[in-house]
Amino acid sequence: MSESHIGDAIKGFLRKSQLKNGIRAVQIEEIWEQLMGKTIARYTDKIQIINQKLFITTSVGPLKNELLYQKSQIIERVNEAFGEKVITEVVIQ
């Protein structure tokens, strides 16, 4: 049996696991303020990733409209932050 580092083993597990999206969502939540700014981060209620779709939940109507206009920029910023194509679509709820 070959030796591998625990980090490599965890990354391999996450690539094959359904946990990857949940972990990515938590990582996005951690950098959401840096990506989108304090105001948007403050009024964002929930962030989820399902099948490369980023679901953003907010109860603030004007913010929903603002996020609708920024969908392509959100995709760019998130993917750039991770250095890979993590999301392909944004859904505002």
N, C-alpha and C positions, 0 to 999 in steps of 0.2 A: 504494500500500500504506500502510495506516495504522500509526502508531507505537503500540507498547504497551510497558508496563514489563515487565521480565523476570519479576518476581513474578507479574504477572497472567497471563503466558504459561505459567508453571510451574503455577499453580493451574488454568488451563484444561486443560492437559495431564493433570494428575492426576485431574481430574473425569472424564475420558474413559478413563483408563488403568486397567489392572489393578493397577498399583503402589500405588494409593491405600490398599488394605487393609493392605499391608505397612508403608507409612509410618505409617498410623494405629496399627498394633500397636506400632511402635517408639515413637511418641509416648505411647501408653498406658503402655508399660514405663517411660518416663522419669518419669511422674507417678504410677505405681502406688503407691509408698510414701505419697505425699501423700493419695491417694484412699482407701487401705485400711489404712494403718498399717505400721510397721516389721516387726512379727512376720509378718503375712500376706505382705508383700513379700519377706521373707527366704526363705520356704519355697515361694514360687511359682516353679516351674521354667521355665514357658514361657507366653507369651501370643500368641494368633493371632486374626485376624479373617478369617472366611470368610462372605461373603454376609450381612453384618450380624449374624453370630453371633460372640460373643467366647468363644474357647476358652481355658480356664485349666487348666494342667497342674500338678499337685503330687503328690508321692509320700507326703505326710503325711495319713493317714486322718482324724484329727480336724479338720484344716484343710478337707478336702473337705466334711465335714459342715457346718462353719461357713459355707463359701462357698455351699453349697446353700440354707441358710436366708437368705442375703443376696443372692440373685439379683436381686430387684427393686431393691434399693438400689445394687447394682453398676451396673445399667443406668442408673439415675437419675444416679449420680455421674459416670459416663463421659460420658453425653450432655450433662450440665450443663457438664463441663469443656471440651467441644468447642463448646458452644453450638449444637449441632444433633443430630439423631437419627442417631448413628453406629452404635449396636447396638440390636437388638430382642430378643436372646436371649443367655443365658449358658449355656455347656456346661462342666461341671466334669469333668476327666479325671484 
